[in-house]
Amino acid sequence: MQFDNTDIDVPFNYRHHCWFCAEPAGHSFTFPHSEHLVFDCSHEPLTLPSCAECARAANQAEVRSIWQVEKIVKEYLIQKYRKDLAIGLNWTQNELANAGFEEGSFAGFQKSAWFMYEVARDRVNFHGWPLVLNGIEMVNEDVDLAFCFDGVSYPSIEQAMEHYSVNFALDLAFLRRVIAKVGPKSFAKAVRFCRLYVGATPNEKSLALREFS
């Protein structure tokens, strides 16, 4: 499959899918585009299949490469579907299935929640197929800062920290300090530690951080 102004190849199994999230693609996204003039784009102009939602988010990205656009789109999806993604933070599939909501006002939630989580998670986790322009595969020259944790691939560790701080009412600055001390590999440990100090005073947090290892 090709588009009018490019030779971008779309694999057969993705011919109807959005490059950003793999949802059905009824639109396209061109980069650079007329709404945002880019004078130092790191690659040739190209057009990609896109769903309407990702195309709208992509058009707002004032960056210099398609891979930076992808990062902006992922950040948008994580923010918009924060509540759906939070289902996976608070439940397992088995826990949700056996939550006992069948007869209550949450019956609809029990039936659809895990599906909603999986859709949101898969859209965020999806990475577009390699971009081939005029027979040559394009090279992403941007540093890959993706951070994967608990089944979700975040555009960066900063995005992961923001997501967890919002969903667990954590002090984001405190979480940053803890992770800076223990390292990204101990992300789960850092989150558990910060949850113990929700509502603590700044002095209490500082003291706790000095003793934490």
RATA-V512327 format. One record per backbone hydrogen bond with DSSP energy under -1.0 kcal/mol. CO is the residue of the C=O (numbers start at 1). NH is the residue of the N-H. E is the energy in kcal/mol with one decimal. If there is no record, write none. Layout:
# RATA-V512327
co: (CO:CO)
nh: (NH:NH)
e: (E:E)
This chain:
# RATA-V512327
co: (3:11:12:14:16:18:23:27:29:31:33:46:48:49:50:51:52:53:54:55:57:58:61:64:65:66:67:68:69:70:71:72:73:74:75:76:77:79:81:82:86:87:92:93:94:96:101:104:106:107:108:109:112:113:114:115:116:117:118:119:120:121:122:131:132:133:136:147:149:152:154:156:157:158:159:160:161:162:163:164:165:171:172:173:174:175:176:177:178:179:183:184:186:187:188:189:190:191:194:197:201:202:203:204:205:206:207)
nh: (6:14:15:17:25:22:18:50:48:46:36:31:29:19:27:55:56:57:58:59:60:61:63:42:69:70:71:72:73:74:75:76:77:78:79:80:81:82:85:86:90:91:96:97:98:99:104:107:110:111:112:113:116:117:118:119:120:121:122:123:124:125:126:138:9:136:133:154:152:149:147:160:161:162:163:164:165:166:167:168:170:175:176:177:178:179:180:181:182:183:186:187:190:191:192:193:194:195:197:200:205:206:207:208:209:210:211)
e: (-1.3:-1.9:-1.4:-2.0:-2.5:-2.0:-3.0:-2.6:-2.9:-2.5:-1.5:-2.7:-2.7:-2.6:-2.4:-2.2:-2.1:-1.9:-2.9:-2.1:-1.0:-1.5:-1.2:-1.6:-1.8:-2.2:-1.5:-1.8:-2.4:-2.4:-2.1:-2.1:-2.4:-2.5:-2.0:-2.9:-2.5:-1.1:-2.6:-1.9:-1.6:-1.8:-2.3:-2.1:-1.6:-1.3:-1.0:-1.5:-2.5:-1.8:-1.9:-2.9:-2.4:-2.5:-2.6:-2.3:-2.3:-3.1:-2.7:-2.0:-2.1:-2.6:-1.5:-3.4:-1.4:-1.8:-2.9:-3.1:-1.7:-2.6:-2.5:-1.6:-2.6:-2.3:-2.3:-2.4:-2.4:-2.0:-2.1:-2.1:-1.8:-2.6:-2.5:-1.9:-2.3:-2.6:-2.3:-1.2:-2.5:-2.9:-1.8:-1.5:-2.4:-2.4:-2.4:-2.2:-2.4:-2.1:-1.4:-1.9:-2.3:-2.3:-2.4:-2.3:-2.4:-1.7:-1.3)
